[in-house]
């Protein structure tokens, strides 16, 4: 199926259909075509970064699932406040070096940490339930963020 610009389409409906129109913009026809072309070109780079971020986050969560299974196996708490504080301080420093707002970086990492802890809690509960039926080993590949 070819992707077409559908100005009347609901963005949520487009996403549900797994369609994405990289040229979607409410500015079409309202700005000089050369400006629109440059804007779309820049947005294409942003789209590539967004896709990369999604895949990087998926890989990060695969690794944190392994941490969750290790913690559950050894009855460690899902959260590690000292580690989290160190990571936040580190990310703030990295953000400053990269000319990114450190407050934004901290909010972003806090969101990720809260999701990781939630997953670790679920893994711990699953591990405890498995102890009752004898299947206490972690699966070869821990559940993904979408499964947990």
N, C-alpha and C positions, 0 to 999 in steps of 0.2 A: 504494500500500500504506500502510495506517495504521500508525503506530508504536505498539506496545503494550509495557508493562512486562513483561518476562519474567524473573522472579527466578532461574530455573534456567538461563538462557542464559549461555554463556561470553562475557565482554566482547570477546575477540578475534574470536569467531565473529560477534557482532553487527556489529563494524566491517567484517569481510570482506563481510558482506551489505549494507554501506553503510547500515545502520540505526543510528540513535542515539536512545536513550531519555533525554530530558532529565530525566525523573523517576526514573531509576534510583538507588536508594539502599538500602543494607543497613539503614538506620534506619527505613524505613517500618514502621509499626505499633508501633515501639518508642518513639516520641516523640509528644507532643501534635500533633494535626493542624495546629493554627495555627502551631506552630514549624516543622513540616515544610513548610508553605506558604511561610513566610518564607525558609527555607533554600533551597527550590527557586527562589524569586524571585531571591535573591542569586546562586545558581549560574547562573541564566540570564544575568545580567550577565557573569559569569566566562566563560561559553561564548562570548558575543559578543566579549569581549576576545581569547580564544584564536583565534577565527576571524580577527579583525583581524590578530593577530600572524602567523598563517600567510600571509595575503595580503601583508602588508608584507614578510615574509621572502622570499616569492616574487619580489616586485618588486625587492628589494635584490639578490637573486641574479641577476636578469636584467641589472642594471647591472654587477655584478662580472664577469659573463661577458663583457661588452663590454670591460672593463679587461683581462681575460685574453687576448682576441683582440688587443688593441692591444699588450700585452706580447709576445705570441708573434710578431706581425708584425715587431716591432722587436728581437727576440731579447733581451728583458729578462727578468730572473729572476722566477719566479712569486711569490716572497716579497719583501717590502720591510720589513725589521725596523724601520727608523726610523719609517716610516708606522704600522706596527702598534703600536709603543710609544706613539706620540703618540695614536693612537686609544684605546688602553687607558687612558691617563692622562685623556683627555677624557671617556671614558665613566664613569670612576670619579668625576670631578668632577660630572658630570650626575647620577649616582646619588646622590651625597651631597646635592645640591640637591633631589632628588626624594624624599628620605628612603627610598632603596632601599639595601640592603646593597651597598657598593662591591665587596666580594669576590665576591658573586653576579654583579654586572654584569660584572666582569672575567672570571669563568669563562664566562659566557654569550658574551661577545665573543671570548674565546679559542677557543671551540668554533666559532663562525662563521668566524673567521679561518682555522682549520685546514681547514674545508670549502672556503673560497674558494681557499686555496693548492692543495688537492687538485684542485679544478676547473681552476685555472690550469695546473697541471702536465699535466693531461689535454689541455687546449687546446693547450699547447705541443707535446706529443707528436703530436697530430693535425695541427697546423700543419706540423711537420717532415715528417710522412708525406705531406701534401698537396704539399709542395714537390717531392717526387719525381715526382708525377703532373701537375704544372702547375697545380693548383687551389689557389692559396695565399690567395685572398681569403676573408674570413670570411663565413659565411652571413649573409643579411639579418637574421635573428634568431638570435642565438647559442643553442646548446642550453640547455635549462633544467636546473636542478639534478637533476631526475629522469633526464634524458637523459645527463648528463655523468658 
